[in-house]
Amino acid sequence: METTEFIWMDGHLVPWNEAKIHVLSHSLHYGSAVFEGIRFYETEKGPAIFRLKEHVQRLFHSASVFNMKIPFSEQEIFDAIVDIVRVNNAKSGYIRPLIYFGYGKMGLGLEGAPVNISIACWPWGKYLGEKPVRVGTSKYMRIHPKTSVMSAKLSGHYSNSILAGEDAKANGFDEAILLDYQGNVAEGPGENIFIVKSDTIFTPALGAILPGITRDSIIKICQDLGYKVREIPMKLENIYEADEAFFTGTAAEVTSIDSLDNKKLKGTGETTNKIKQAFLDIVSGKNNKYSDWLTIVN
């Protein structure tokens, strides 16, 4: 992977290759960390971080699930994220804030485990590539909503995503779709999903999915473009019969889906491409209507 010069760790800038933790850190063993994925984009005014406020708020919400005693305020973490982009002289890329229980104790209990924070940024291209992706339904079920807190980004959740994604690739697909405990479409391993049917955009209802910040952005963009948007309990048949389908996410941005379970979708991607272009115009600072979604790094 491409690297940058510094990583922010517990209030200090540390050279990339020296940013290390102890092998007995609690979160490494038990998945007890929380994180965010945030993108920043090159604009005429400088690098622009997309919806930073919302990402920081969700980071702290996720941390509250583990009752983490964070030694920094939301504003201090907000400022640190801006600073790490600035000091690394980065024009565009990906930001990964991570709050984790570090070295100090073992065992499942959290009492006595220190809370540490790191923030890294690096250049990272489109997660799923530029071409429409081939998707397969996973044999793995999305984690049951009563087994965890679905609105939080807990690192432990992503073992479920890894299993689904690796199984999809082993079966010749680019990415997976996971169903929930009721057999409804939930999401991809790291993406929310939308389908297009005539002039209406559909997406799975909240409950068993992560309420993605990019998902929320795309809903607003679609409505502003004049589309109806409906959140529904979605079945696989809804995708098979859709005109178009696409993934959204910080890493994936807006990625068109070519086929599901080797069944090619009907449409040419015209609506998806329109939504994608509107999104790219916003994140690159070309649409002033959404300027409050961007934090410019000067």
N, C-alpha and C positions, 0 to 999 in steps of 0.2 A: 504494500500500500504506500501511497505518497505520504510524506510526513511534513510537519512544520517545525519551527524551532523550539517553541515552548508549550508546556502544559501547565495549567493553573492547578495547584494542589494545596488545599487548606490555606489559601490566602497568599501563596508564594508561587512565583514563576519558576518552573523546573525545566531544565533542558530535556527535550523529548526522550532521549535514550536513558535518562536518569530517573524518569517517572516510574517508580516501582513500588510494589507493596509486598508485605510478608506473605509467604506461602500459606500460613495458617490464618489468614484473614477470614473472618466469619462468613462474609458474603460469598467468597470463593467456594466455600464448602456447602452452603445452604441456600444459595439463590436469594439472599436477603438484601439485595440492592434495589435501588430505583434509578431510573434514568429518563432522559429525553433525547430525541433526535430532532435537530433543528437545522434548517438550511439557511445559508446566506447567499445572496446573488449580487453580481456586478451590476451597478447602475451608474448613470451619469453623475450622480451625487456621491458615489463611493459605495462600498459594500453595504448591502441592506439585509438585515436579519428579519426573517419572515415570522410574524406573530410571536415575537419574543415574550411579550407579557403573558400571553396565554400559556406558552410552554413553561415558563417559570412557575406560574400558578399551579399547573398540573404536576410539576416536579414536587412542589411542596405538598400538594394533595396526596401524591403517591407516598411520600415520606411519612405522612401522618398515619398511614395504614400500619406502619411498623412503629409508630410513636417515636420516630427518630428525633433526637434533640439536636437540631441543626444549629451550629454556632455562627450562622450568618443569616441576615434577613433576606427576604425576597429581593429587595432593592440592591443589596450587596451582591447577590448572585447575578441579578440582571446586569449590573455594572461590570462584574467580572467576565461575563460572557462577551460583552462588548469589547472589553479590554483584550481578551485573548485573541479576538479577530484582529484588533488593531496592532498588537505587538508582533503578531506573526505576518503582518503585511499581506494578508490573504484577500483576494478579490472575490472569490466565490468558493463554496464548499459546504462542509457538513460540520456540525457542532455536537459534541456528546458530553453533556453534564451527567455525572454519576455520583450518587450519594450511597455510601456503602458502610457496613460495619467492618471495621478493620481488625487488626491484631490485638489480642488481649485476653480472649477467652475462647473456649470451644464448647460445644453442646448447643442444643436448639434454643435455649433461653437467650434473650437479648440483653438482660441486665448485666452491665459491666462491659459490654462490647462498645468500643469507641466508635463515634460517627466521623467518617472522613468524606471529603468531597474532592472530585477532580473535574476539570473542564478541559477538553481537548477540541481542536478543530483541525481539519485537513481538507485538501481538495478531494472531491469524490463525485464522479459522474453519475449518470442515471442508473439506478440500482438494477432495473430489469432490462436495460438496453433501450434502443430506439424503436425496435420493431414490435408489432403486436405479438403478444405472448400466447403460447399454447398452455392451457390450464387443465389439470385433472382433479377430480374430486378425491379428497384424501380419505384413507381408511381410518385416520385418526380424528376423533371428535374434538371440537373446540372445548376448552375447559368449562365445566359446569359453572354457571354464575353463582351458585351457592357454595362453591368451593373456594372462592376468592373474591376480590373486589375488582370488578371488571373495568371500572373507570380509572384504575391505577396502572402505571407502567412498571410492573415488578419484574425484575430480571428473571425470576423463577418461572414466570409464565412462558418464557420463550423456549424452554425445552420442548413444549408442545408444538411450537412453531417450527423448531428445527426438525423434529421428527416428520412433520407433514411436508416440509419443503424438501428434505432429502429423499423421502419416499417418492415424491412427485418427480424429481430429477432422475431417480433410478428407473422410473417407468417411462422416461422419454419426454416428460413435460417440462416446461420452463418454471411453472409455479403451481401451487396447490390452492384449492378452496376447501375450507373446513366447514362441516355442518355442526349445528349445535345439538344439544341433548334431545330436542324435539324433531330433529331431522330438517330443520330450516337452514338455509344458507347463513353462515356467520360472517366469515371474512377470509382473507388470505393469511399466510403466516405472518406478514408484516404490513398488510394493506387492508383497507376497506374496499368494498365493491359497489359499483353502480351498474344499472342496466338502462338502456334507452328503448322505449316502446312508443313509436309515433312521436307526439310532442310532450311526452311525460318521462321524467327521470325517476327511477325507483332505486331505493337502497334499503338494506336490511334494517329493521327497527332496532333500537337500543335494547339491551338486556344481556345478550351473550357476546357482545362485541365491544372493542375499545372505541369510545367516542372520539374518533380521530380529529385533530385540529385541521388537517387538510380536508377531511370529510366535511367538517362544518363549513370550511371556506368554499368548497365546491358546491355545497347546497345553496349558499348565498349567491355565488356566481351564476349558477343555473337559473335561479329565480330572477336575477337581474337581467339575464339574457332572454327572459320570457317563457322559460319552461316551467311546467308544473313539476313539483318534486313531492314524492310520496315515500314515507318510511313504512315498510310493510314486513310482515313475516314472509320471507322470500323462499320459494322452493327452487330446486334445480330446474324444474320445467320452465320457470319464469326466465331463466337464463337461456335455456335451449331455444325458447321461442322469441327471445329479444331481438331487436334490430341490431343493437350494439351492446357491448359491455366494456367496462374499464375499471382498473384499480386506481386507488388514490392512496397517498401516504407521503410522509416527508421524504423518504428515500426514493420511493417509486414515482412521486409527483403525480402525473396523470398518464397511465399506461394502458393502451388499448388491448383488449383481449380478442385474440383471433378465433379461438375455439375452446370448447369445454368438453372433456372426455371424447376428444376426436370428432366432435360435432361442430362444424364450422358455423359461426354466426352469420346471419343474413346480410347485415349492413356493410357498408364500405368504410365506416368510421367517420363519416362527415360530421355528425353531431359531436362525437368525442373530440375530434380535431378542433372544432370550434371552441369547445370548453377548454381544451388544453391550451390553445393559443391565448384565450382570455386570461387563463391562470398565469401563463408565462409573461404576458404583458404586465400583469399586476406585480409579480415578484421582481421584474426588471425595472420597475418604477415608471412604466409608460402609461399608467392609468391612475390619475390623481384622486379618483373617487375612493380608492382603497389605500391611500397614502398612510393612513393610521395603522395599517397592517405591517408597515416596514419601519425598522429601527436603523437609521443610517449611521454607519461607523465613520467618523471623521478623523 
